[in-house]
Amino acid sequence: MKTKELSRLGGIIDIGSSQVVLKIKENKKNTVTDLENLSFPLNIGRDTFTLGKISVDNVTRLERIITNYCQIIDSYSLERYRIIATTAMQEAANRDFILDQLKIKTGKKINVLDDREAKYLIVKEMCRLLSESKEDYYGRSLVAYIGTGNLVVSIYEDGQIHYSQNIQIGSLKLSEMLGLIQEKTENFHQVIEEYLNTFTFSLKNNLIPNKTTRFIASGREIELIAELCQTEERGEMMAISREELEQLYEKVKHLTPEQIQTEYALSEEAAEILIPSLAIYKTILHFTEAKEIIALHILISDALLHEMLFPKTSRAWNRDFEKNILISAHNIGNLFNYDYAHSASVEKHCLFLFDELKNLHGMKRRERLLLQIAAKLHECGKHLSLKDHNLHSYYLIKNTEILGLSNSETEIVASIARYHSSLIPGNDQAHFSSLPQKDRLIVARLTAILRMADALNRSHLDKFSELRLSFKNEELLVSAYSDKDTWLEDWTFKKKAGFFTDVFGVNVRLEKESGEIDGFI
């Protein structure tokens, strides 16, 4: 996958829950060099996870840190860099005010990654490293990223992600939320384990039935744990034995943060999160039969920097990794007992219409993927009820983890499913009008295509196996081949094609053809 690329620089300012990091790297002839790797402690996670918002004092400190880091970036004449923030900023009630203040005072825009987007970057980067590793990672592995504010758990098997779940809990969040309890009991570790069980219960059905022989993890805390276990490095990886992890947990679980800090010469912050971190890893490890945890050196900043430094190979990898997103959507469909044959037929028609009408809709590859996922899941709401199944589809999709989609993209897919049936998106719909304008246009365009594709298989009998498009007298003619009775499809198409006309300003007509037709797909 590696190809020769131009020498280039990339930089990331990462506003995390406990520190602000600056990384600048150079790719010169496919060799990456660290030019800057700075970190400044700033515990905005403590503010968010205990008070719900970030304090004025910490906002002032953050402004100064960003200003100083940007001066360093300017000294490199760096054109490609990003300023990102994750969980602590995302969950702060005063987030929008802070971002506005920082933009005015520093002149810099901060991109807040939602949890789904951030964890997808990590999982994708972990899978890339595994695919390029000399080790054989085929078979079934549990891949996890444990952050300060949340964690993501995935099943990696034969080079693909087959299951992924994002959980709104992390080492620092646990420490801040339950910290007061620690002062009142010697069994704080037991409280953490019980609390974790309420979040990980849903994982058991997906992780336990099949043997998982490897546990591959990433996160700041796993590196701390590896250091305390005196683990030897294996290139970009480290291996912590199950026995070493459990022995360390037994040693520290009854200690206070002050005792841990003294015993292991740790910082105050590291001492506070050690027990929660160990508890999380121990809990997840017990879902597997792994004899060790394989730890990777990956952070969100590393994943983004790799994309900056290797744009060509990253684009190729991103395209290749899209199949994991579709596998995730398929597995969700199975979970809700979807009609696979119908969804596959609608998906086929959707993609044909999308590709043939590029000059009309002007959308790109990412929107095509969102349409494909919506086609797979548009009727999953029938799992709950046939009545208003489109509304149930919206609810299920919006509240289900689809690997690789951000919160806004998930909303788009769910909205397309919401409007595929009788509801028509328009500003008279409170839900539709609440979407950002850009997203409203995407939802409308993709819904118009899905409604036509769905109409072509209204009977769920896949009567039209071949389609062709042409423009005649400023009218879009959909020529469809079938040797079956298609009265139901004809009637439904006339009802649903009207919205396509509203969106694109083009009249549409379905014309049934029979017999062999040259040029049909």
N, C-alpha and C positions, 0 to 999 in steps of 0.2 A: 504493500500500500504506500510505502514511502517513496517519494519522487523528489528530484532535485527542485528546490524552490529558491527564490531570491532571498538574499539576506534582508531581514526585517526585524524591527523592534516592536514590542507590545508591552502594555502596562495595565495593571489593575489596582484600583483602590477598593478594598473590600471592607465595608463597615459591618463587622460581625457583632455578636451579642456581647463579647467580652474584650474585643480589641479591634483596632483599625489597622489593616495591613496594606502595605504598598509592595507590589512586586513588579519589577521591570526585567524582561528577559529578551535575549537576542537569539534569533535563529540565523546561523551563518553556515551555509552548506550542510543543512540538516543536522547541525550540532547546536544544541541549546545551551546558552550560558546565562547564569543569573547575574544581572548587573546590580540590582537592588532587591533586598528582601528585608523590609523593615516592619516592625509592629509596635504599636503604642497601646497600652492598656486603657480601655474605656468600657466600663461595664454598663452599657445601656440596657442589656438584658435584665439586669437586676431591677431597673426602673420599670420596664415593661411587664415583666413576669410577676412583680409584686404590687406595683401601683397602677398598672394599666397604661401609663404614659411615660415619656422620657422627660426628665427634669430640664429646666432652663439652663442650669449649670452645665449639664452634660452636652446640651446643644451648643453652648458657647465653646466648650472644649473641642467638640467635633468640628466646628467651624475652623478653629485654629489648626487642627491636625490636617484637615483637607487642604487648607491654604498652604501649609508647609510642604505637604506631599506634592501638591501641584507645582510648587517652585522647583522641586527636584525633577519632576516630569518635564518641565520646560527646559531644564538644563540639558536634557537629552534631545531636545527638539522633537519630542515624541508626538506623532500624529495619531497613532492608533492606541487609544487607551479608554478605559471605562471606569466609572465610579458606580459600584453596586452596593446594595444593602439587602439583608435577608430577614430572618424571622423576627428579631427584636424590633426592627423598624417597621416591618410589615404589620405586626400586631399592635403597635402603639396607637392609642386612640387619637393622639395629636400628630400622627404621621404627616398628613397633608400640610399642616401648618409648618412643621419642621422642614419639610422639603422645600416649601416656598421660601422660608427664611434663609435656608442655606443657598438656594439658587440666587437670591437677591444679594447676599453678602459675599458669596464666593464666585458667582457667575457660572457655576457648574451645575449641570443636571445630574441628579442621582437616580439611577435605575433600580427600583425596588423589585427584586425577584420574588414572586409568590412561591409558596412552599413546593408546589408541584413542579414548577419550572426549575427551581434550584436543585431539587433532588434528581430530576431527570438528567440534568447536566452531569451530576456526579455519577449516576448509574451508567450513563452512556460512556463516560470516560473510563470507568472501571471495566466495562465490557471491551472497550478498545484495547486497553492494556492486556486483558486476558487473551484477546484474540491474537495479539502480537507476541505473547509470551512463548518461550520455548517449552514451558511446562504444558502437559496435557490437561486442559480444564474441561474436556468433554465429560458428559455425565451430569449429574444433578448437584448443583451448588446453591447455597443460600448466599445472596449478595446483599450486604447491608451498609448503609451510610448512617452513622449516628452523629448528629450534630448537637449543638448546644440547645437548640430549640425544638427540634423534631428529628424523626428518623424515618428512613425508607427501607423496606424489606422486599427483596425480589427473589424469584426462583430463576436461576440461570441454568439452562440445560441444552446441551448440544449447540452452543453458540447463540442461543436465543433466550429472551426474557419471556417466561410463560405466566408469570404472576407478579404483581407489584402492589404494595400497599404503603401509603404514607400515613404516619401516625404522629399526632400533634403532641409529642413529648420528646424531651431531650435531657442531657445531663444537667445543664445549667438551669433549665426550666424546673426540673425535679428538685434541685437543690434550693432554688428560691421559693418555690411553692410550698415545700414541706419543711423548710428550714426551722421554723418555730417549733415543730414537733420534736426535732432532734434535741432541743434543749430540755425536753421533758421526759425522754425515755432513753434507756440504754439499748433498746432494740429498734433503732431507727432504720436499720437495714431491712427489718421485717416489714415495717410500714411501706418502704419503697417497693419491696417485692409484691406486697398485696396490691399497691396502687398500680404497678406495672401489669398485674394479671387482668385488671379491668380493661386495659388497652390491648393486650396481646391475645385475649381469649379468641377473637375472631380469626387469628392467624392459625390456630391449631388445625382447623378443618382443611386448610390449604397446605400446611407444611408437614403435618405428621403422617398422613396416609401413605406417602411415598418416601422411600429412604433418601435422605439428603446427607451426602458423605463429606461435603466441604462447607466451610464457613469462611467467606471472604469479606473483609470489612475495611472501611475507611473512615477517617475522622480524626480530629486532633487528639481526642482522649485515648484512642487505641495506640497512638504513638507514645503517649505518656505511660500507658500500661505496659507496652513492650519494653520501654526503658527500665521500669521498675522490676520487670521479670528478667532483665538482662538478656533479652532475646537477640540472637545474631541476625544480621541482615542477609537477605538473599537477593542482591541486586536492588530492584525497586520494591522488594517485598520483605516482610518479616513473618516469622511463624511463632505464635504463642501457643504452647501446648495447653490443652484443657486442664491438665493437672496444675500447671503453673498459675493459670488464671484463678482457679478455685482456691489454691493455697494462698494467693495474695488477698483474695476476698476474705478468707477466714481470718487472716492476720489483721485486717483493717476494719472489719465491719462493726466492731465494738468500740473503736477509737473515735474521739472527737476530731473535728478539723484541726484544732490546735495541736493535738497529739500527732496527727498524721503529718502536719507541716514540720514538726520537730523531728519526728522519726525518719522521714524520707527527704528532708531538706527541700521541700516544695514551696512554691509561692502560696499565698493565702487562697487565691482563686483555685489553683490546681488541687489543693488540699480539700476544699469544699466540694468539688465535683467528683472526687475519686470514687467514693462509695456509690453514688448514683450511676456513674459510668460503668463500674464493675458490675453492678446489679443488672444494668441493661444488657451488657454483653453476656453475662451468665444466663439470663433469662432466654435470650435468643439462641445461645449455644445449645441449650437443652431441647430446642426444637429439632436439632440435627444429631447425626451420629458422628460428627466430625471429632477428630482427636486433637485438632489444633485450629486456631484462628489464623488465617493468612491475611496479614495487614498490608494494605497498599497506601503509599504516600500520595493521596489525592485530596485536594480541596477545591471548592468552587472556582477560586481564582486560577488554579492550575488548569482546570477544564476550559475556562474561557481563554486563557493565554494560549493554550494549544491551538484553539481555533484561530486566534489572531496570527500566530506564527506559522501555521501550516494550513492556509485557507483552502488550497486545492484538495489536499488529502482529507481535510475535515469535511468539506462539502461532499466528497465521495462517501465518507464514512456515515455522514448524516443521512444520505439517501439510502445507503445499505441498512441503516438502523431503523428506518421507517417500517420495515417489515415487523419489528417488535411492537410498534404501536398498533398495527393491524392485528397482530396476534392477541394483544391485550383486548382490543375491541371484540374480537371473535370469542375470547374466553368469557367476557362480560355477557355477550349474547347467549352463550351456553348457560351461564349462571341463571339467566332469566328465561330459559327455555324458548329462545327465539326460533322463528321459522327460517331455518338456514337457507332452504331452497328459494323462498321468496326474496329474502334479503340479498342473496347472491345474484338473482335475476335483476332486481332493482339496482344493485351496485353496478352490474355490467352496463345497464342502460344509462345510468348516471354518468359513468366515466366516458362512454361513447359520446353522449351529448355534450359534456364538458369539453372534451378534446376537439370536437368538430365545431364548436361555437366559440373558440378562443377569441376570435376577432370581435365577437359581439359582447362578451362579458369582460374581457381584459383581465381575468384573474390568473393567478400563478399556481405553482406546484403545491404550496402549503394549503391554499383554499381547496384544491383538488383532493388533498388528503382528508380535510375536514368533511367534505362531501362524501367521501368514501366511507368514513366512520359513521356519519349520519345515516347513510344508506343501510349499513349493517345493523344499526340499532334503532331505526325509526319506529319499529313496532314492538320494542321490548316491553312497553307498558302493558301489553296484553297479559303479561305475567301476573299483574295485579288485578286488572279488570278490563273486559272488552269495552265497557262504557267509558267514554272519554280517554281511550287508551293513549291518545297523543299527549294528553296532559300528564299521564302517568309515565310515559316515555321521557318527557322533559324532566320530571322529578328524579327518575332513576339515573339518567345520564348525568345530570347536574351534581348528584350526590354520590357518584361512583368514581373511583380512581381509574382514569384512562392514562396509561403510561405515555408520557411524552407531550401531553397537552397541558397548557397553562390554564389558569382559572378562566381567563377570558375566552380561550379557545373551547374549553369545555362548555361554557355558556353558549357559544355559537352553535356547537353541535347539538346541544340540548334544545336550543330554540328552533333549529331546522326541523327536528323531530316534532316539536310542539305544533308547528304550522304545516306539517305534511298532509294533514287530513282535511277537515272542514274549516278550521280556523284559518284566516288569511292575515298575514302580518301587515300592519298599517299603524299609523299614528293614533288611530282610535283605540288600539289595543294598549292598555296601560303597561303591560310587560314589554312589548316591542318598543314603545316610545321611551322606556327607561334605559334602553341600551345606548351605548355611545354611537354617534352618527356613523362612524366608519364600520362598526360591527353591524348596525342595522342594514347597511347596504350589502354586506357580505351575506347576512342571513337571508335577505330578500332574494338575492341572485341565486344562491344555492338552493333555497326552498323552491323557487320557480322551476329549477331543473329537476329536483327530487320529486315534485308533484307530478310532472309529466312522466318521469321514469316509473313512478309508483302506479300511475294510471295504466301504463302499458302491461302491467301484471296484476290488475285488479282482482282477477279470479284466483290468483296464486297458482295458476296452471302453466305459466311461462309459455304463452301461446305465440308470442313474437320472438323468434330466435334471431332475426336479422333486421337491421335498420339501415336507412340511408337518408341523408338530409340534402335538401336543395332549396334554393330560393327562386320562386316564380311570382312575377308581378308583385314584388315587395312583400311576399308572404313566405313564411318558413313552412316548407312541406316536409312532414315526417312520413316517409314511405316505409311501411312495415310489412314484412312477409309473414304470412301464416296460412295454413290450410285448415284452420279450425274456425269455429263460430266465435266471433269477437265482438258481439253486440255490447256486452258489459264493458269491455275496454274502450270501445268507441264512445259510449255514453259518458264514462268517467273522464276520458281524455278531454272531451268538449267542456266539461265542468271545470277541470283543473288547469287547462291551458290558458284560461283567461288571465290568470295572475302572471304568467310568463309575458303576455302581451303588455300588462300594466308595467312590469319591471323593465322590459327591454324595448318596448315600443314597436313590437313586431307581431303581426297576426300569425297564428299557428294553425295548421290543419293536419290531421292524421289521415293518411291514405293507405288503405289496405291493399296489398298486392298478393297474388297467388301465383304458383308456378315458380320456375327457376328464374332468378334475376341476376344478371352479371353485375359484379361490383359490390354486392352486399357483403357485409362483414359476418 
